[in-house]
């Protein structure tokens, strides 16, 4: 008695009917990744000043890398000068 495998093997479909063949074209590959979520800093540092005032110029932006002693912003000294 033949096995079911030998019966199935005898009725195999030719590759031309089982697969779709196409000609290969050379081109560029583009990979895109998108995600949703919330990013949190590894280290959160609070920055404060000894005086308050109106900001005249920003020297750093949110998430910029800064060094110790680097100027982050410049305050408008017009109010201070008016008091003197």
Biopython code that builds the backbone (N, CA, C, O; Angstrom):
import numpy as np
from Bio.PDB.StructureBuilder import StructureBuilder

atoms = [
    (1, "UNK", "N", (0.846, -1.181, 0.000)),
    (1, "UNK", "CA", (0.000, 0.000, 0.000)),
    (1, "UNK", "C", (0.890, 1.242, 0.000)),
    (1, "UNK", "O", (1.748, 1.388, 0.870)),
    (2, "UNK", "N", (0.694, 2.128, -0.959)),
    (2, "UNK", "CA", (1.514, 3.347, -1.015)),
    (2, "UNK", "C", (1.140, 4.299, 0.118)),
    (2, "UNK", "O", (-0.013, 4.359, 0.546)),
    (3, "UNK", "N", (2.135, 5.036, 0.589)),
    (3, "UNK", "CA", (1.883, 6.003, 1.668)),
    (3, "UNK", "C", (1.220, 7.260, 1.094)),
    (3, "UNK", "O", (1.341, 7.547, -0.097)),
    (4, "UNK", "N", (0.512, 8.013, 1.965)),
    (4, "UNK", "CA", (-0.097, 9.270, 1.493)),
    (4, "UNK", "C", (0.952, 10.232, 0.927)),
    (4, "UNK", "O", (0.654, 10.991, 0.004)),
    (5, "UNK", "N", (2.164, 10.210, 1.462)),
    (5, "UNK", "CA", (3.223, 11.104, 0.992)),
    (5, "UNK", "C", (3.578, 10.790, -0.458)),
    (5, "UNK", "O", (3.719, 11.703, -1.273)),
    (6, "UNK", "N", (3.722, 9.512, -0.785)),
    (6, "UNK", "CA", (4.101, 9.168, -2.154)),
    (6, "UNK", "C", (2.995, 9.525, -3.139)),
    (6, "UNK", "O", (3.277, 9.870, -4.286)),
    (7, "UNK", "N", (1.725, 9.445, -2.701)),
    (7, "UNK", "CA", (0.624, 9.848, -3.584)),
    (7, "UNK", "C", (0.641, 11.355, -3.806)),
    (7, "UNK", "O", (0.457, 11.813, -4.934)),
    (8, "UNK", "N", (0.858, 12.134, -2.748)),
    (8, "UNK", "CA", (0.896, 13.603, -2.869)),
    (8, "UNK", "C", (2.096, 14.034, -3.700)),
    (8, "UNK", "O", (1.999, 14.939, -4.528)),
    (9, "UNK", "N", (3.239, 13.367, -3.466)),
    (9, "UNK", "CA", (4.462, 13.714, -4.188)),
    (9, "UNK", "C", (4.290, 13.501, -5.693)),
    (9, "UNK", "O", (4.840, 14.259, -6.491)),
    (10, "UNK", "N", (3.560, 12.515, -6.072)),
    (10, "UNK", "CA", (3.341, 12.251, -7.485)),
    (10, "UNK", "C", (2.466, 13.292, -8.146)),
    (10, "UNK", "O", (2.507, 13.433, -9.368)),
    (11, "UNK", "N", (1.673, 14.029, -7.381)),
    (11, "UNK", "CA", (0.772, 15.040, -7.942)),
    (11, "UNK", "C", (1.296, 16.455, -7.679)),
    (11, "UNK", "O", (0.509, 17.398, -7.609)),
    (12, "UNK", "N", (2.589, 16.609, -7.536)),
    (12, "UNK", "CA", (3.127, 17.938, -7.229)),
    (12, "UNK", "C", (2.874, 18.901, -8.375)),
    (12, "UNK", "O", (2.853, 18.512, -9.543)),
    (13, "UNK", "N", (2.685, 20.152, -8.024)),
    (13, "UNK", "CA", (2.409, 21.203, -9.002)),
    (13, "UNK", "C", (3.743, 21.763, -9.475)),
    (13, "UNK", "O", (4.621, 22.014, -8.649)),
    (14, "UNK", "N", (3.923, 21.964, -10.768)),
    (14, "UNK", "CA", (5.192, 22.517, -11.260)),
    (14, "UNK", "C", (5.430, 23.918, -10.694)),
    (14, "UNK", "O", (4.473, 24.652, -10.447)),
    (15, "UNK", "N", (6.706, 24.303, -10.485)),
    (15, "UNK", "CA", (7.027, 25.614, -9.912)),
    (15, "UNK", "C", (6.403, 26.772, -10.671)),
    (15, "UNK", "O", (6.031, 27.773, -10.059)),
    (16, "UNK", "N", (6.278, 26.663, -11.998)),
    (16, "UNK", "CA", (5.709, 27.752, -12.795)),
    (16, "UNK", "C", (4.264, 28.031, -12.412)),
    (16, "UNK", "O", (3.784, 29.153, -12.569)),
    (17, "UNK", "N", (3.572, 27.023, -11.914)),
    (17, "UNK", "CA", (2.176, 27.207, -11.509)),
    (17, "UNK", "C", (2.053, 27.551, -10.024)),
    (17, "UNK", "O", (1.071, 28.165, -9.609)),
    (18, "UNK", "N", (3.044, 27.158, -9.226)),
    (18, "UNK", "CA", (2.989, 27.426, -7.786)),
    (18, "UNK", "C", (3.487, 28.818, -7.423)),
    (18, "UNK", "O", (3.047, 29.394, -6.428)),
    (19, "UNK", "N", (4.404, 29.366, -8.225)),
    (19, "UNK", "CA", (5.030, 30.643, -7.892)),
    (19, "UNK", "C", (4.833, 31.647, -9.018)),
    (19, "UNK", "O", (4.586, 31.284, -10.167)),
    (20, "UNK", "N", (4.948, 32.921, -8.656)),
    (20, "UNK", "CA", (4.932, 33.987, -9.644)),
    (20, "UNK", "C", (6.373, 34.440, -9.837)),
    (20, "UNK", "O", (7.040, 34.822, -8.875)),
    (21, "UNK", "N", (6.842, 34.399, -11.046)),
    (21, "UNK", "CA", (8.210, 34.801, -11.353)),
    (21, "UNK", "C", (8.194, 36.195, -11.959)),
    (21, "UNK", "O", (7.350, 36.511, -12.797)),
    (22, "UNK", "N", (9.135, 37.027, -11.526)),
    (22, "UNK", "CA", (9.277, 38.372, -12.068)),
    (22, "UNK", "C", (10.756, 38.644, -12.329)),
    (22, "UNK", "O", (11.629, 37.988, -11.762)),
    (23, "UNK", "N", (11.020, 39.610, -13.184)),
    (23, "UNK", "CA", (12.392, 40.021, -13.467)),
    (23, "UNK", "C", (12.860, 40.938, -12.343)),
    (23, "UNK", "O", (12.122, 41.817, -11.899)),
    (24, "UNK", "N", (14.083, 40.727, -11.890)),
    (24, "UNK", "CA", (14.649, 41.528, -10.809)),
    (24, "UNK", "C", (15.106, 42.863, -11.366)),
    (24, "UNK", "O", (15.772, 42.916, -12.400)),
    (25, "UNK", "N", (14.746, 43.950, -10.677)),
    (25, "UNK", "CA", (15.172, 45.295, -11.054)),
    (25, "UNK", "C", (16.065, 45.852, -9.962)),
    (25, "UNK", "O", (15.811, 45.637, -8.777)),
    (26, "UNK", "N", (17.094, 46.556, -10.350)),
    (26, "UNK", "CA", (17.992, 47.197, -9.401)),
    (26, "UNK", "C", (17.399, 48.551, -9.024)),
    (26, "UNK", "O", (16.948, 49.297, -9.893)),
    (27, "UNK", "N", (17.397, 48.867, -7.731)),
    (27, "UNK", "CA", (16.867, 50.145, -7.270)),
    (27, "UNK", "C", (17.365, 50.458, -5.880)),
    (27, "UNK", "O", (18.198, 49.737, -5.330)),
    (28, "UNK", "N", (16.862, 51.518, -5.323)),
    (28, "UNK", "CA", (17.254, 51.919, -3.974)),
    (28, "UNK", "C", (16.269, 51.342, -2.969)),
    (28, "UNK", "O", (15.093, 51.138, -3.268)),
    (29, "UNK", "N", (16.772, 51.087, -1.785)),
    (29, "UNK", "CA", (15.948, 50.565, -0.699)),
    (29, "UNK", "C", (15.772, 51.685, 0.310)),
    (29, "UNK", "O", (16.742, 52.310, 0.738)),
    (30, "UNK", "N", (14.541, 51.931, 0.681)),
    (30, "UNK", "CA", (14.246, 52.969, 1.661)),
    (30, "UNK", "C", (13.619, 52.312, 2.872)),
    (30, "UNK", "O", (12.661, 51.547, 2.754)),
    (31, "UNK", "N", (14.169, 52.619, 4.046)),
    (31, "UNK", "CA", (13.651, 52.042, 5.267)),
    (31, "UNK", "C", (13.185, 53.175, 6.173)),
    (31, "UNK", "O", (13.928, 54.125, 6.422)),
    (32, "UNK", "N", (11.964, 53.071, 6.660)),
    (32, "UNK", "CA", (11.398, 54.087, 7.533)),
    (32, "UNK", "C", (10.873, 53.421, 8.796)),
    (32, "UNK", "O", (10.248, 52.362, 8.743)),
    (33, "UNK", "N", (11.133, 54.051, 9.919)),
    (33, "UNK", "CA", (10.632, 53.549, 11.193)),
    (33, "UNK", "C", (9.838, 54.670, 11.834)),
    (33, "UNK", "O", (10.316, 55.801, 11.925)),
    (34, "UNK", "N", (8.645, 54.367, 12.274)),
    (34, "UNK", "CA", (7.868, 55.365, 13.004)),
    (34, "UNK", "C", (7.352, 54.725, 14.281)),
    (34, "UNK", "O", (7.124, 53.516, 14.347)),
    (35, "UNK", "N", (7.174, 55.558, 15.288)),
    (35, "UNK", "CA", (6.720, 55.046, 16.578)),
    (35, "UNK", "C", (5.953, 56.139, 17.305)),
    (35, "UNK", "O", (6.152, 57.330, 17.066)),
    (36, "UNK", "N", (5.098, 55.717, 18.170)),
    (36, "UNK", "CA", (4.360, 56.639, 19.039)),
    (36, "UNK", "C", (4.809, 56.387, 20.466)),
    (36, "UNK", "O", (5.157, 55.263, 20.828)),
    (37, "UNK", "N", (4.801, 57.426, 21.264)),
    (37, "UNK", "CA", (5.172, 57.244, 22.663)),
    (37, "UNK", "C", (5.681, 58.527, 23.265)),
    (37, "UNK", "O", (5.589, 59.598, 22.665)),
    (38, "UNK", "N", (6.211, 58.407, 24.445)),
    (38, "UNK", "CA", (6.732, 59.544, 25.188)),
    (38, "UNK", "C", (8.211, 59.335, 25.450)),
    (38, "UNK", "O", (8.620, 58.269, 25.911)),
    (39, "UNK", "N", (9.009, 60.342, 25.159)),
    (39, "UNK", "CA", (10.432, 60.295, 25.463)),
    (39, "UNK", "C", (10.672, 61.006, 26.783)),
    (39, "UNK", "O", (10.146, 62.094, 27.014)),
    (40, "UNK", "N", (11.450, 60.403, 27.629)),
    (40, "UNK", "CA", (11.787, 61.003, 28.917)),
    (40, "UNK", "C", (13.301, 61.153, 29.016)),
    (40, "UNK", "O", (14.036, 60.290, 28.537)),
    (41, "UNK", "N", (13.779, 62.236, 29.630)),
    (41, "UNK", "CA", (15.228, 62.422, 29.750)),
    (41, "UNK", "C", (15.827, 61.397, 30.709)),
    (41, "UNK", "O", (15.159, 60.916, 31.625)),
    (42, "UNK", "N", (17.091, 61.075, 30.482)),
    (42, "UNK", "CA", (17.801, 60.191, 31.402)),
    (42, "UNK", "C", (18.021, 60.923, 32.713)),
    (42, "UNK", "O", (17.845, 60.356, 33.790)),
    (43, "UNK", "N", (18.409, 62.188, 32.613)),
    (43, "UNK", "CA", (18.630, 63.018, 33.793)),
    (43, "UNK", "C", (17.892, 64.334, 33.602)),
    (43, "UNK", "O", (18.068, 65.006, 32.586)),
    (44, "UNK", "N", (17.071, 64.702, 34.572)),
    (44, "UNK", "CA", (16.348, 65.976, 34.530)),
    (44, "UNK", "C", (17.005, 66.928, 35.511)),
    (44, "UNK", "O", (17.156, 66.613, 36.691)),
    (45, "UNK", "N", (17.393, 68.091, 35.017)),
    (45, "UNK", "CA", (18.091, 69.061, 35.852)),
    (45, "UNK", "C", (17.257, 70.329, 35.918)),
    (45, "UNK", "O", (16.840, 70.855, 34.886)),
    (46, "UNK", "N", (17.012, 70.822, 37.127)),
    (46, "UNK", "CA", (16.302, 72.090, 37.311)),
    (46, "UNK", "C", (17.320, 73.224, 37.261)),
    (46, "UNK", "O", (18.374, 73.150, 37.892)),
    (47, "UNK", "N", (17.002, 74.260, 36.517)),
    (47, "UNK", "CA", (17.898, 75.404, 36.374)),
    (47, "UNK", "C", (17.183, 76.622, 36.927)),
    (47, "UNK", "O", (16.015, 76.854, 36.619)),
    (48, "UNK", "N", (17.868, 77.388, 37.729)),
    (48, "UNK", "CA", (17.278, 78.588, 38.310)),
    (48, "UNK", "C", (18.233, 79.768, 38.200)),
    (48, "UNK", "O", (19.385, 79.613, 37.793)),
    (49, "UNK", "N", (17.745, 80.940, 38.563)),
    (49, "UNK", "CA", (18.588, 82.131, 38.516)),
    (49, "UNK", "C", (18.573, 82.817, 39.873)),
    (49, "UNK", "O", (17.685, 82.573, 40.690)),
    (50, "UNK", "N", (19.547, 83.664, 40.107)),
    (50, "UNK", "CA", (19.590, 84.441, 41.346)),
    (50, "UNK", "C", (18.745, 85.702, 41.232)),
    (50, "UNK", "O", (18.367, 86.296, 42.241)),
    (51, "UNK", "N", (18.451, 86.106, 40.010)),
    (51, "UNK", "CA", (17.617, 87.284, 39.780)),
    (51, "UNK", "C", (16.534, 86.916, 38.780)),
    (51, "UNK", "O", (16.662, 85.934, 38.048)),
    (52, "UNK", "N", (15.481, 87.694, 38.751)),
    (52, "UNK", "CA", (14.431, 87.459, 37.769)),
    (52, "UNK", "C", (14.413, 88.610, 36.767)),
    (52, "UNK", "O", (14.972, 89.676, 37.027)),
    (53, "UNK", "N", (13.787, 88.397, 35.653)),
    (53, "UNK", "CA", (13.714, 89.443, 34.646)),
    (53, "UNK", "C", (13.168, 88.894, 33.342)),
    (53, "UNK", "O", (12.788, 87.727, 33.242)),
    (54, "UNK", "N", (13.142, 89.770, 32.347)),
    (54, "UNK", "CA", (12.666, 89.403, 31.015)),
    (54, "UNK", "C", (13.833, 88.861, 30.201)),
    (54, "UNK", "O", (14.921, 89.437, 30.187)),
    (55, "UNK", "N", (13.591, 87.750, 29.528)),
    (55, "UNK", "CA", (14.651, 87.138, 28.722)),
    (55, "UNK", "C", (14.859, 87.968, 27.456)),
    (55, "UNK", "O", (13.915, 88.259, 26.721)),
    (56, "UNK", "N", (16.114, 88.339, 27.224)),
    (56, "UNK", "CA", (16.481, 89.129, 26.048)),
    (56, "UNK", "C", (16.946, 88.211, 24.910)),
    (56, "UNK", "O", (16.635, 88.461, 23.746)),
    (57, "UNK", "N", (17.699, 87.138, 25.249)),
    (57, "UNK", "CA", (18.260, 86.249, 24.238)),
    (57, "UNK", "C", (18.451, 84.858, 24.829)),
    (57, "UNK", "O", (18.953, 84.699, 25.941)),
    (58, "UNK", "N", (18.035, 83.845, 24.049)),
    (58, "UNK", "CA", (18.271, 82.451, 24.425)),
    (58, "UNK", "C", (19.544, 81.970, 23.754)),
    (58, "UNK", "O", (19.726, 82.180, 22.554)),
    (59, "UNK", "N", (20.424, 81.330, 24.502)),
    (59, "UNK", "CA", (21.661, 80.790, 23.935)),
    (59, "UNK", "C", (21.603, 79.266, 23.846)),
    (59, "UNK", "O", (22.489, 78.647, 23.257)),
    (60, "UNK", "N", (20.576, 78.664, 24.423)),
    (60, "UNK", "CA", (20.405, 77.210, 24.368)),
    (60, "UNK", "C", (18.917, 76.925, 24.269)),
    (60, "UNK", "O", (18.083, 77.702, 24.732)),
    (61, "UNK", "N", (18.605, 75.792, 23.654)),
    (61, "UNK", "CA", (17.206, 75.409, 23.477)),
    (61, "UNK", "C", (16.949, 74.123, 24.248)),
    (61, "UNK", "O", (17.883, 73.479, 24.726)),
    (62, "UNK", "N", (15.690, 73.756, 24.364)),
    (62, "UNK", "CA", (15.287, 72.536, 25.047)),
    (62, "UNK", "C", (15.981, 71.337, 24.407)),
    (62, "UNK", "O", (15.992, 71.198, 23.184)),
    (63, "UNK", "N", (16.549, 70.487, 25.226)),
    (63, "UNK", "CA", (17.262, 69.273, 24.827)),
    (63, "UNK", "C", (18.620, 69.516, 24.173)),
    (63, "UNK", "O", (19.224, 68.573, 23.662)),
    (64, "UNK", "N", (19.119, 70.757, 24.174)),
    (64, "UNK", "CA", (20.480, 71.004, 23.701)),
    (64, "UNK", "C", (21.470, 70.478, 24.730)),
    (64, "UNK", "O", (21.204, 70.513, 25.931)),
    (65, "UNK", "N", (22.607, 69.994, 24.259)),
    (65, "UNK", "CA", (23.673, 69.620, 25.188)),
    (65, "UNK", "C", (24.372, 70.902, 25.611)),
    (65, "UNK", "O", (24.703, 71.736, 24.767)),
    (66, "UNK", "N", (24.599, 71.067, 26.900)),
    (66, "UNK", "CA", (25.276, 72.257, 27.413)),
    (66, "UNK", "C", (26.432, 71.822, 28.306)),
    (66, "UNK", "O", (26.459, 70.707, 28.827)),
    (67, "UNK", "N", (27.382, 72.732, 28.464)),
    (67, "UNK", "CA", (28.546, 72.478, 29.312)),
    (67, "UNK", "C", (28.441, 73.315, 30.579)),
    (67, "UNK", "O", (27.738, 74.325, 30.614)),
    (68, "UNK", "N", (29.127, 72.896, 31.589)),
    (68, "UNK", "CA", (29.162, 73.651, 32.838)),
    (68, "UNK", "C", (29.731, 75.039, 32.567)),
    (68, "UNK", "O", (30.771, 75.167, 31.921)),
    (69, "UNK", "N", (29.064, 76.068, 33.051)),
    (69, "UNK", "CA", (29.510, 77.436, 32.877)),
    (69, "UNK", "C", (29.020, 78.092, 31.593)),
    (69, "UNK", "O", (29.250, 79.285, 31.390)),
    (70, "UNK", "N", (28.352, 77.345, 30.725)),
    (70, "UNK", "CA", (27.857, 77.908, 29.466)),
    (70, "UNK", "C", (26.676, 78.836, 29.743)),
    (70, "UNK", "O", (25.820, 78.527, 30.573)),
    (71, "UNK", "N", (26.631, 79.973, 29.047)),
    (71, "UNK", "CA", (25.521, 80.917, 29.157)),
    (71, "UNK", "C", (24.302, 80.298, 28.479)),
    (71, "UNK", "O", (24.377, 79.887, 27.321)),
    (72, "UNK", "N", (23.176, 80.230, 29.198)),
    (72, "UNK", "CA", (21.956, 79.651, 28.651)),
    (72, "UNK", "C", (21.019, 80.714, 28.105)),
    (72, "UNK", "O", (20.318, 80.493, 27.118)),
    (73, "UNK", "N", (21.013, 81.884, 28.764)),
    (73, "UNK", "CA", (20.178, 82.972, 28.279)),
    (73, "UNK", "C", (20.698, 84.288, 28.822)),
    (73, "UNK", "O", (21.502, 84.321, 29.754)),
    (74, "UNK", "N", (20.229, 85.363, 28.230)),
    (74, "UNK", "CA", (20.626, 86.707, 28.658)),
    (74, "UNK", "C", (19.364, 87.461, 29.069)),
    (74, "UNK", "O", (18.386, 87.507, 28.323)),
    (75, "UNK", "N", (19.398, 88.050, 30.263)),
    (75, "UNK", "CA", (18.246, 88.815, 30.745)),
    (75, "UNK", "C", (18.337, 90.265, 30.274)),
    (75, "UNK", "O", (19.432, 90.808, 30.125)),
    (76, "UNK", "N", (17.200, 90.876, 30.046)),
    (76, "UNK", "CA", (17.138, 92.289, 29.677)),
    (76, "UNK", "C", (17.412, 93.101, 30.929)),
    (76, "UNK", "O", (16.678, 92.986, 31.910)),
    (77, "UNK", "N", (18.456, 93.922, 30.912)),
    (77, "UNK", "CA", (18.831, 94.690, 32.106)),
    (77, "UNK", "C", (18.230, 96.096, 32.120)),
    (77, "UNK", "O", (18.651, 96.922, 32.929)),
    (78, "UNK", "N", (17.269, 96.391, 31.261)),
    (78, "UNK", "CA", (16.673, 97.735, 31.196)),
    (78, "UNK", "C", (15.997, 98.093, 32.520)),
    (78, "UNK", "O", (16.130, 99.228, 32.978)),
    (79, "UNK", "N", (15.290, 97.176, 33.136)),
    (79, "UNK", "CA", (14.610, 97.450, 34.412)),
    (79, "UNK", "C", (15.640, 97.741, 35.495)),
    (79, "UNK", "O", (15.465, 98.672, 36.282)),
    (80, "UNK", "N", (16.714, 96.952, 35.543)),
    (80, "UNK", "CA", (17.769, 97.149, 36.543)),
    (80, "UNK", "C", (18.447, 98.508, 36.343)),
    (80, "UNK", "O", (18.714, 99.208, 37.320)),
    (81, "UNK", "N", (18.731, 98.895, 35.086)),
    (81, "UNK", "CA", (19.379, 100.175, 34.815)),
    (81, "UNK", "C", (18.472, 101.340, 35.197)),
    (81, "UNK", "O", (18.960, 102.381, 35.637)),
    (82, "UNK", "N", (17.162, 101.180, 35.034)),
    (82, "UNK", "CA", (16.231, 102.253, 35.367)),
    (82, "UNK", "C", (16.174, 102.502, 36.867)),
    (82, "UNK", "O", (15.855, 103.614, 37.288)),
    (83, "UNK", "N", (16.472, 101.506, 37.677)),
    (83, "UNK", "CA", (16.429, 101.647, 39.135)),
    (83, "UNK", "C", (17.667, 102.361, 39.660)),
    (83, "UNK", "O", (17.616, 102.933, 40.749)),
    (84, "UNK", "N", (18.769, 102.349, 38.932)),
    (84, "UNK", "CA", (20.016, 102.940, 39.407)),
    (84, "UNK", "C", (20.053, 104.431, 39.223)),
    (84, "UNK", "O", (21.043, 105.072, 39.576)),
]
sb = StructureBuilder()
sb.init_structure("model")
sb.init_model(0)
sb.init_chain("A")
sb.init_seg("    ")
for serial, (resi, resn, name, xyz) in enumerate(atoms, 1):
    if name == "N":
        sb.init_residue(resn, " ", resi, " ")
    sb.init_atom(name, np.array(xyz, "f"), 0.0, 1.0, " ", f" {name:<3s}", serial, name[0])
structure = sb.get_structure()
